[in-house]
Amino acid sequence: LILGIILACLFLSHFQMSGEERLRAYYRQLFPDLFSTRLEPTMTQSKFDNSVWPSVEQIRRGWESQPQEFNYECTVEGNIPNEISGSFFRNGPGLLEVYGTPLVHPIDGDGMVCSVSIKDGRAHFRSKYVATKEYTAEKAEQKALYRGMMGTNPVDDWKESLERQLKDEKVPDQPKFKNPSNTNVYFWGGKLLACWESGLPYSLDPVTLETIGRDNLGGALDESNCLAAHFRYDSVHDRLVTFSLRLSLRKSTRLFIHEFDRQWNLVKQQIVEIEQYNYAHDFLLTDNYYVFHHTPFYNFTADNLMKIATMQHGPGQTMQYYPEVPSGMVVIPRYPAPGREGQFKFFKCEPFHIYHHINAYETETGITFSSVCLGEAFTMEFEGKFSLFNASAAPGRVYSFDINLALDTMTWKQVDGCSCEFPTSNISMTGKPWRYAYLMAAEAGKPEIPYQEVIKFDTAQSNRQVWSARSESGVIGEPVFIPHPEGKEEDDGWVIVQMYCCKTHKTQFVLLDARDLSAGPIARIHLNYHIPYGFHGTWSTLQ
């Protein structure tokens, strides 16, 4: 009996540990010898050579499914600075076919979360699928059961598909669309959340990446029943700020803006109703304002609704320019006067679609910010079966915007001509006058895709530093900034980026010095296999 009580207490204490405590214990389990004996990182000689840029067929292989889940220590080429201590979490689709049913688009793919845990120059890789309700059901049935937002449908005949949906034959509580939980992953307040903007997030164990379950964040998401994939960090108040959208065909869309403290208390929420506001992926935060883009590329027309309802299209396939939908920026006060909650100002601009913003800050007259803008020709075509959208026709360009709140005016201009996407920056600079952004980009003078460069854009000098993976047959993903623990300047730190090597069909995580990006990698973390091109990720520092 006494032994049983002791074991029960140990069991409970393990699960009562905070996320931070579990991460600390995790490092001791991964690298126990580091706490007693100093080891040199594993190193290999570089054997890279200049090669011909890969073919489209080679690039497409980066989207091949990876059904395996991994857990191993990596080979490190070069030297990882000892100051880098923490985990890089990354999310993206791991399966591009579901038990023989090919996906129409990677966005429909089940989320595979990866972690690269670094300490004392060594790196450990782990990957796990998010065990969503849909993923678990399909795994049990060994076949595809659910529709995807980008048009994937396991039933070819739309009448049969509609009949099955109405009868709920295959899965008792079958939703209209699969929640792949594949877009972003971040660690906050002891929770690791895998997010997809049209559904509830899934909470994961920050060490093992095992799925804990769907999370409504203490009831904060009960009404919206979803959470955006992107967030902003308010360093002044130490808050995580994010949002949810509740669409309605008969009423205005409801935008829920949430602010959470480190204990996941909902310390502030604002609900704003906006007509014809049908989509948002990202937003901007300043001391006193939220800024959202009102895209003219999403519209619930009767024709679109019929195609979606009869399973002929997924909602994402209807994205194109709709001239009747206004294009502009929605500016919402964070601290509205009593009785003015939910009010906003709208500023028109030319017809852009904006997935990702860089940063914003307040000026004497209003707000200035930068975003990656896609032009009027934008659609969600899976171009070449490797690009997430038709980047050749509508490449991403960096634009700068200036809003004058007193005069109710907004101006904008293109500030860089390269084809780019997935911008990131030092998150401690959120809402502050900033200088640097890091983006994945296509080489100047080359086709608009694929992305083979990491660029560091300098807003003060209007120039950029570049590291290219072209000579290595590399295709890169989103660059993420890792701050130096004792850094004093905005760019004191490193950039970590996922690179798929077309020659070897393997993946690396490349580390660059953020101050001197053009100098090339200071270290490479080699994986034994490939993992598909990902979407978004974040860095979590072990304090």
C-alpha positions as CSV (number, residue, x, y, z in Angstrom):
1,L,0.0,0.0,0.0
2,I,2.8,2.4,1.0
3,L,4.7,1.6,-2.2
4,G,1.5,2.2,-4.2
5,I,1.0,5.6,-2.6
6,I,4.6,6.6,-3.3
7,L,4.3,5.6,-7.0
8,A,1.0,7.5,-7.3
9,C,2.6,10.6,-5.8
10,L,5.5,10.4,-8.3
11,F,3.1,9.8,-11.2
12,L,1.0,12.9,-10.2
13,S,4.0,15.1,-9.6
14,H,5.2,14.3,-13.1
15,F,2.0,15.5,-14.7
16,Q,1.7,18.5,-12.4
17,M,5.1,19.8,-13.6
18,S,4.9,23.0,-15.6
19,G,5.8,23.0,-19.3
20,E,9.0,24.9,-18.5
21,E,9.9,22.3,-15.8
22,R,9.3,19.4,-18.2
23,L,11.5,21.1,-20.9
24,R,14.3,21.3,-18.4
25,A,13.9,17.7,-17.4
26,Y,13.7,16.8,-21.1
27,Y,17.2,18.3,-21.8
28,R,18.6,16.2,-18.9
29,Q,17.1,13.1,-20.5
30,L,18.3,13.9,-24.0
31,F,21.9,14.9,-23.0
32,P,22.6,13.5,-19.6
33,D,26.4,13.5,-20.1
34,L,26.3,17.3,-20.7
35,F,25.6,17.8,-17.0
36,S,28.7,15.9,-16.0
37,T,31.2,15.8,-18.9
38,R,31.8,18.4,-21.5
39,L,31.5,16.9,-25.1
40,E,32.4,18.5,-28.4
41,P,29.7,18.6,-31.0
42,T,29.6,16.0,-33.7
43,M,31.2,17.4,-36.9
44,T,31.7,16.3,-40.4
45,Q,33.6,17.8,-43.3
46,S,31.6,19.9,-45.8
47,K,31.3,18.2,-49.1
48,F,29.0,20.7,-50.8
49,D,29.7,21.4,-54.5
50,N,28.2,23.7,-57.0
51,S,25.4,21.9,-58.9
52,V,22.8,22.7,-61.5
53,W,19.6,24.1,-60.1
54,P,17.2,21.2,-59.6
55,S,14.4,20.3,-62.0
56,V,10.7,20.8,-61.2
57,E,10.4,17.1,-60.6
58,Q,13.2,17.2,-58.0
59,I,11.6,20.2,-56.2
60,R,8.2,18.4,-56.1
61,R,9.8,15.6,-54.1
62,G,10.0,18.0,-51.2
63,W,6.3,17.6,-50.8
64,E,6.4,13.8,-50.7
65,S,4.7,12.3,-47.7
66,Q,6.7,11.3,-44.6
67,P,4.7,8.8,-42.7
68,Q,7.4,8.0,-40.2
69,E,7.8,9.8,-36.9
70,F,11.3,10.4,-35.6
71,N,13.3,10.8,-32.4
72,Y,17.1,10.9,-32.6
73,E,20.2,13.0,-32.1
74,C,21.4,14.8,-35.2
75,T,24.7,15.1,-36.9
76,V,25.9,18.7,-36.7
77,E,28.2,20.2,-39.3
78,G,30.0,23.3,-38.1
79,N,29.6,24.7,-34.6
80,I,26.4,25.7,-32.9
81,P,27.0,28.6,-30.5
82,N,26.7,27.5,-26.8
83,E,24.4,30.5,-26.3
84,I,21.7,28.8,-28.3
85,S,19.7,26.8,-25.9
86,G,16.1,25.9,-26.5
87,S,13.8,24.3,-29.1
88,F,12.7,25.3,-32.6
89,F,9.1,24.1,-33.1
90,R,7.8,23.8,-36.7
91,N,4.5,22.7,-38.1
92,G,3.4,21.7,-41.6
93,P,1.6,18.9,-43.6
94,G,3.3,15.6,-43.3
95,L,1.0,13.5,-45.5
96,L,0.3,14.5,-49.0
97,E,-1.9,11.5,-49.6
98,V,-4.2,9.8,-47.2
99,Y,-4.2,6.0,-47.6
100,G,-4.1,6.2,-51.4
101,T,-6.2,9.4,-51.8
102,P,-4.0,12.2,-53.1
103,L,-4.5,15.7,-51.7
104,V,-5.5,18.5,-54.0
105,H,-3.3,20.9,-52.1
106,P,-0.7,20.6,-49.2
107,I,-2.9,22.8,-47.0
108,D,-5.2,19.8,-46.6
109,G,-2.4,17.7,-45.2
110,D,-2.3,16.4,-41.6
111,G,-0.1,18.4,-39.4
112,M,3.3,17.0,-38.4
113,V,5.0,19.0,-35.7
114,C,8.8,18.9,-35.4
115,S,11.1,20.0,-32.7
116,V,14.9,20.7,-33.0
117,S,16.1,20.9,-29.4
118,I,19.6,22.5,-29.0
119,K,21.9,22.6,-26.0
120,D,25.7,22.9,-25.8
121,G,26.2,22.6,-29.5
122,R,24.2,19.4,-29.9
123,A,20.8,19.0,-31.6
124,H,18.0,16.5,-31.1
125,F,15.2,16.0,-33.7
126,R,11.7,14.8,-32.9
127,S,8.6,14.7,-35.1
128,K,5.0,13.6,-34.3
129,Y,1.7,13.8,-36.1
130,V,-1.0,15.9,-34.4
131,A,-3.5,13.2,-33.4
132,T,-6.6,15.2,-34.3
133,K,-10.0,13.6,-34.3
134,E,-9.9,13.3,-38.0
135,Y,-6.4,11.9,-38.2
136,T,-7.2,9.3,-35.6
137,A,-10.4,8.3,-37.3
138,E,-8.7,7.9,-40.7
139,K,-5.9,6.0,-39.2
140,A,-8.3,3.6,-37.6
141,E,-10.3,3.1,-40.9
142,Q,-7.1,3.1,-43.0
143,K,-8.7,5.4,-45.6
144,A,-9.6,9.0,-46.2
145,L,-12.9,10.1,-44.7
146,Y,-12.9,13.9,-44.7
147,R,-13.1,16.9,-47.0
148,G,-10.3,19.5,-47.1
149,M,-10.7,23.2,-47.3
150,M,-8.6,23.2,-50.5
151,G,-10.9,20.7,-52.3
152,T,-9.7,17.3,-51.3
153,N,-12.6,14.9,-51.2
154,P,-12.4,11.1,-50.8
155,V,-15.7,10.7,-52.7
156,D,-15.5,11.5,-56.4
157,D,-19.2,11.9,-57.1
158,W,-20.5,15.2,-55.5
159,K,-24.1,13.8,-55.1
160,E,-22.8,10.8,-53.2
161,S,-20.5,13.1,-51.2
162,L,-23.4,15.3,-50.2
163,E,-25.6,12.4,-49.4
164,R,-22.9,10.9,-47.2
165,Q,-22.3,14.2,-45.4
166,L,-26.0,14.6,-44.7
167,K,-26.3,11.1,-43.4
168,D,-23.0,11.2,-41.5
169,E,-22.4,7.6,-42.5
170,K,-18.7,7.1,-42.0
171,V,-17.9,9.2,-38.9
172,P,-20.7,9.9,-36.4
173,D,-19.7,13.5,-35.8
174,Q,-18.1,14.2,-39.2
175,P,-17.3,17.9,-39.6
176,K,-17.7,19.7,-42.9
177,F,-13.9,20.0,-43.3
178,K,-11.0,18.3,-41.7
179,N,-9.0,20.2,-39.1
180,P,-5.4,19.2,-40.0
181,S,-3.9,21.3,-37.3
182,N,-0.9,22.0,-39.6
183,T,-0.2,25.7,-39.8
184,N,1.7,26.9,-36.8
185,V,3.0,25.8,-33.4
186,Y,4.0,27.9,-30.5
187,F,4.9,27.5,-26.8
188,W,3.3,29.9,-24.3
189,G,2.4,29.6,-20.6
190,G,3.4,26.0,-20.4
191,K,1.3,25.0,-23.4
192,L,2.5,23.9,-26.8
193,L,-0.3,24.7,-29.3
194,A,-0.7,23.4,-32.9
195,C,-3.0,25.7,-34.8
196,W,-5.1,25.8,-37.9
197,E,-7.2,29.0,-38.3
198,S,-10.6,27.4,-39.0
199,G,-10.7,25.1,-36.0
200,L,-9.7,24.7,-32.3
201,P,-6.0,24.4,-31.5
202,Y,-4.6,21.1,-30.2
203,S,-2.5,21.1,-27.1
204,L,0.7,19.0,-27.3
205,D,3.2,17.8,-24.8
206,P,6.2,20.2,-25.2
207,V,8.7,17.4,-24.7
208,T,7.3,14.3,-26.5
209,L,5.0,16.2,-28.9
210,E,2.3,13.7,-28.0
211,T,-1.2,15.1,-28.5
212,I,-3.1,16.0,-25.3
213,G,-6.3,17.1,-27.0
214,R,-8.3,20.0,-28.4
215,D,-8.1,23.1,-26.3
216,N,-10.6,25.9,-26.0
217,L,-8.2,27.9,-23.8
218,G,-10.3,27.9,-20.7
219,G,-13.5,28.7,-22.5
220,A,-12.1,31.8,-24.4
221,L,-12.8,30.1,-27.7
222,D,-16.3,28.7,-26.9
223,E,-18.1,31.2,-29.1
224,S,-15.7,31.4,-32.1
225,N,-14.7,27.7,-32.0
226,C,-11.4,28.4,-33.7
227,L,-8.1,30.2,-33.3
228,A,-5.8,32.0,-35.7
229,A,-2.5,30.4,-36.6
230,H,-0.6,33.7,-36.0
231,F,-0.1,35.6,-32.8
232,R,1.8,38.8,-31.7
233,Y,3.8,39.3,-28.6
234,D,3.2,42.4,-26.4
235,S,6.6,42.7,-24.5
236,V,5.4,45.7,-22.5
237,H,2.6,43.8,-20.8
238,D,4.0,40.3,-21.4
239,R,0.9,39.1,-23.3
240,L,0.2,36.8,-26.2
241,V,-2.3,38.5,-28.6
242,T,-4.2,36.5,-31.2
243,F,-7.7,36.4,-32.8
244,S,-10.6,34.2,-34.1
245,L,-13.1,34.7,-36.9
246,R,-16.7,33.6,-36.8
247,L,-18.1,33.8,-40.3
248,S,-21.8,34.2,-40.9
249,L,-23.8,34.2,-44.2
250,R,-26.6,36.3,-42.8
251,K,-24.8,38.6,-40.4
252,S,-21.5,40.5,-40.3
253,T,-18.4,38.4,-39.5
254,R,-17.4,38.6,-35.8
255,L,-13.8,39.2,-35.1
256,F,-12.7,38.1,-31.6
257,I,-9.4,39.6,-30.4
258,H,-7.9,37.8,-27.4
259,E,-5.1,38.9,-25.1
260,F,-3.7,36.2,-22.7
261,D,-1.2,36.5,-19.8
262,R,1.4,33.8,-19.0
263,Q,-1.2,31.8,-17.1
264,W,-3.6,31.7,-20.1
265,N,-6.0,34.1,-18.3
266,L,-8.0,36.0,-20.9
267,V,-7.1,39.5,-19.6
268,K,-8.7,41.3,-22.5
269,Q,-11.1,40.5,-25.3
270,Q,-12.7,42.7,-27.9
271,I,-15.4,41.6,-30.4
272,V,-15.8,43.6,-33.7
273,E,-18.4,43.0,-36.4
274,I,-17.2,43.8,-39.9
275,E,-19.3,43.4,-43.1
276,Q,-17.9,41.4,-46.0
277,Y,-14.9,40.4,-43.8
278,N,-14.5,36.8,-44.8
279,Y,-10.8,35.9,-44.1
280,A,-7.8,36.8,-42.1
281,H,-4.5,34.9,-41.6
282,D,-2.3,37.4,-39.7
283,F,-2.6,40.9,-38.1
284,L,-0.5,43.7,-36.6
285,L,-0.2,45.0,-33.1
286,T,1.0,48.4,-31.7
287,D,0.7,49.9,-28.2
288,N,-2.8,51.2,-28.9
289,Y,-4.1,49.5,-32.1
290,Y,-4.8,46.3,-33.9
291,V,-4.5,46.3,-37.7
292,F,-6.2,43.8,-39.9
293,H,-6.2,43.5,-43.7
294,H,-9.7,43.3,-45.4
295,T,-9.0,41.1,-48.4
296,P,-11.0,41.3,-51.7
297,F,-10.0,37.8,-52.6
298,Y,-12.7,35.9,-50.6
299,N,-16.4,36.2,-51.2
300,F,-19.5,34.2,-50.4
301,T,-21.2,34.5,-53.7
302,A,-24.2,32.3,-54.5
303,D,-22.1,30.5,-57.1
304,N,-19.3,29.9,-54.6
305,L,-21.7,28.7,-51.9
306,M,-23.3,26.3,-54.3
307,K,-19.9,24.8,-55.3
308,I,-18.9,24.4,-51.7
309,A,-22.2,23.0,-50.6
310,T,-22.3,20.4,-53.4
311,M,-18.7,19.4,-52.7
312,Q,-17.4,20.6,-56.1
313,H,-14.9,23.0,-54.5
314,G,-13.4,23.7,-51.2
315,P,-13.5,27.3,-49.9
316,G,-9.9,27.9,-50.6
317,Q,-10.4,27.1,-54.3
318,T,-12.7,30.1,-54.6
319,M,-10.0,32.6,-53.7
320,Q,-9.6,35.1,-56.5
321,Y,-10.1,38.9,-56.9
322,Y,-13.7,40.1,-56.4
323,P,-13.9,43.8,-57.4
324,E,-17.1,44.2,-55.4
325,V,-15.4,43.4,-52.1
326,P,-13.5,46.4,-50.6
327,S,-9.7,46.1,-50.1
328,G,-8.1,48.0,-47.2
329,M,-6.9,48.0,-43.6
330,V,-9.1,47.8,-40.6
331,V,-7.7,49.8,-37.6
332,I,-9.2,48.9,-34.2
333,P,-8.3,50.7,-30.9
334,R,-7.0,48.4,-28.2
335,Y,-8.4,50.6,-25.4
336,P,-11.6,52.1,-26.7
337,A,-13.5,54.7,-24.7
338,P,-16.6,53.3,-22.9
339,G,-19.4,52.8,-25.3
340,R,-17.1,52.7,-28.3
341,E,-16.1,49.1,-28.1
342,G,-16.1,47.3,-31.4
343,Q,-15.6,50.5,-33.5
344,F,-12.9,50.7,-36.1
345,K,-11.7,52.8,-39.0
346,F,-11.3,51.5,-42.6
347,F,-8.6,52.7,-45.0
348,K,-8.9,51.7,-48.7
349,C,-5.9,50.5,-50.7
350,E,-5.4,48.8,-54.1
351,P,-6.5,45.1,-54.4
352,F,-3.9,43.2,-52.5
353,H,-4.1,39.9,-50.8
354,I,-2.0,39.8,-47.6
355,Y,-1.2,36.6,-45.8
356,H,1.6,37.9,-43.7
357,H,2.5,41.2,-42.2
358,I,6.0,42.1,-40.9
359,N,5.6,44.7,-38.1
360,A,4.0,48.0,-37.2
361,Y,4.6,50.9,-34.9
362,E,3.0,54.2,-34.0
363,T,4.2,57.6,-35.2
364,E,3.2,61.1,-34.3
365,T,0.5,61.1,-36.9
366,G,-0.6,57.4,-37.0
367,I,0.7,54.0,-37.8
368,T,3.4,52.7,-40.2
369,F,3.8,49.1,-41.1
370,S,5.1,46.7,-43.7
371,S,3.5,43.6,-45.3
372,V,4.1,41.1,-48.1
373,C,1.4,41.8,-50.7
374,L,0.2,39.6,-53.5
375,G,-1.3,41.2,-56.6
376,E,-4.6,41.1,-58.4
377,A,-3.8,37.8,-60.2
378,F,-3.5,35.9,-57.0
379,T,-5.2,32.5,-56.6
380,M,-4.5,29.4,-54.5
381,E,-3.4,27.3,-57.5
382,F,-0.9,24.7,-56.4
383,E,1.5,26.0,-59.1
384,G,3.8,23.4,-60.5
385,K,2.7,21.1,-57.7
386,F,5.2,22.7,-55.4
387,S,4.2,26.3,-54.9
388,L,1.4,27.0,-52.4
389,F,-0.1,29.7,-54.7
390,N,0.4,31.1,-58.2
391,A,3.6,33.0,-57.3
392,S,4.7,33.3,-60.9
393,A,1.6,35.5,-61.7
394,A,1.3,37.1,-58.2
395,P,4.7,37.1,-56.4
396,G,4.9,38.5,-52.9
397,R,6.4,42.0,-52.7
398,V,7.3,44.0,-49.6
399,Y,5.2,47.1,-49.3
400,S,5.3,49.9,-46.7
401,F,2.1,51.6,-45.5
402,D,1.6,54.8,-43.6
403,I,-1.8,55.7,-41.9
404,N,-2.6,59.2,-40.8
405,L,-5.3,58.8,-38.2
406,A,-6.1,62.5,-37.9
407,L,-6.5,62.9,-41.7
408,D,-8.1,59.5,-42.3
409,T,-5.6,58.8,-45.1
410,M,-3.3,55.9,-46.0
411,T,-0.4,55.8,-48.5
412,W,1.6,52.8,-49.6
413,K,4.6,52.0,-51.8
414,Q,6.6,48.9,-52.8
415,V,10.0,48.9,-51.1
416,D,11.6,45.7,-52.4
417,G,11.2,44.0,-55.7
418,C,12.2,40.4,-54.9
419,S,9.6,37.6,-54.9
420,C,9.3,36.7,-51.2
421,E,7.0,35.3,-48.5
422,F,6.9,34.2,-44.8
423,P,8.4,37.2,-43.2
424,T,9.6,37.1,-39.6
425,S,11.4,39.5,-37.2
426,N,12.7,39.8,-33.7
427,I,9.4,39.3,-31.8
428,S,10.7,41.6,-28.9
429,M,10.4,44.4,-31.4
430,T,6.6,43.9,-32.0
431,G,4.9,47.2,-32.1
432,K,8.1,49.2,-31.8
433,P,10.2,51.0,-34.4
434,W,12.1,48.2,-36.1
435,R,14.7,47.8,-38.7
436,Y,15.2,44.2,-39.8
437,A,13.0,41.5,-41.3
438,Y,13.9,38.0,-42.5
439,L,12.1,36.4,-45.5
440,M,12.4,33.4,-47.8
441,A,12.9,34.7,-51.4
442,A,13.6,33.8,-55.0
443,E,16.9,34.9,-56.4
444,A,16.9,38.2,-58.2
445,G,16.7,37.8,-62.0
446,K,15.4,34.2,-61.7
447,P,11.9,32.8,-61.8
448,E,9.6,34.0,-59.0
449,I,9.6,30.5,-57.5
450,P,11.0,28.3,-55.9
451,Y,12.4,30.1,-52.9
452,Q,16.1,29.5,-52.5
453,E,17.3,32.5,-50.6
454,V,17.1,33.9,-47.1
455,I,17.1,37.6,-47.1
456,K,17.6,40.1,-44.3
457,F,15.8,43.3,-45.3
458,D,17.1,46.5,-43.7
459,T,14.4,49.2,-43.6
460,A,16.8,51.9,-42.6
461,Q,19.1,51.4,-45.6
462,S,16.5,49.9,-48.0
463,N,18.9,47.1,-48.8
464,R,19.3,43.5,-48.0
465,Q,21.8,40.8,-47.1
466,V,21.3,37.4,-48.9
467,W,22.2,33.8,-48.3
468,S,21.5,31.5,-51.2
469,A,21.0,27.8,-51.2
470,R,20.9,27.6,-55.0
471,S,24.4,26.1,-55.3
472,E,23.3,23.3,-53.0
473,S,20.1,22.5,-54.9
474,G,18.3,23.8,-51.8
475,V,14.7,25.0,-51.3
476,I,14.1,26.8,-48.1
477,G,11.3,27.5,-45.8
478,E,10.4,30.2,-43.2
479,P,13.4,31.8,-41.5
480,V,12.9,32.2,-37.8
481,F,15.0,34.6,-35.6
482,I,16.7,33.3,-32.5
483,P,17.7,36.2,-30.1
484,H,21.1,36.1,-28.4
485,P,20.4,35.8,-24.6
486,E,22.6,38.8,-24.0
487,G,21.9,40.7,-27.2
488,K,21.7,44.4,-27.2
489,E,21.0,45.2,-30.8
490,E,17.9,44.2,-32.8
491,D,19.8,41.7,-34.9
492,D,22.0,40.2,-32.2
493,G,21.1,36.5,-32.7
494,W,20.8,33.9,-35.4
495,V,18.4,32.7,-38.0
496,I,17.3,29.1,-38.3
497,V,15.7,27.9,-41.5
498,Q,14.6,24.5,-42.9
499,M,16.2,23.5,-46.2
500,Y,15.3,20.7,-48.4
501,C,18.2,19.4,-50.5
502,C,16.9,18.2,-53.8
503,K,20.1,16.2,-54.6
504,T,20.0,14.0,-51.5
505,H,16.2,14.1,-50.8
506,K,17.0,15.0,-47.2
507,T,16.3,18.0,-44.9
508,Q,18.7,20.2,-43.0
509,F,18.1,23.0,-40.5
510,V,20.6,25.7,-41.3
511,L,21.9,28.3,-38.7
512,L,22.9,31.7,-39.9
513,D,24.4,34.7,-38.1
514,A,21.7,37.3,-38.2
515,R,24.3,40.1,-38.2
516,D,26.1,38.7,-41.2
517,L,23.7,36.6,-43.1
518,S,25.7,36.7,-46.3
519,A,28.6,34.9,-44.7
520,G,26.6,31.7,-44.9
521,P,25.8,28.9,-42.5
522,I,27.7,28.7,-39.2
523,A,26.2,25.3,-38.6
524,R,23.9,22.7,-40.3
525,I,21.8,20.2,-38.5
526,H,21.4,17.2,-40.7
527,L,18.4,15.0,-40.7
528,N,18.6,11.3,-41.8
529,Y,15.5,11.7,-44.0
530,H,13.4,14.4,-45.6
531,I,10.4,16.1,-44.0
532,P,8.0,17.9,-46.3
533,Y,8.2,21.6,-46.8
534,G,6.6,23.2,-43.7
535,F,4.6,26.3,-42.9
536,H,5.3,28.2,-39.7
537,G,7.4,27.7,-36.6
538,T,8.7,29.5,-33.5
539,W,11.7,29.5,-31.2
540,S,11.3,28.8,-27.5
541,T,14.2,29.6,-25.2
542,L,15.0,27.4,-22.3
543,Q,15.5,29.8,-19.4
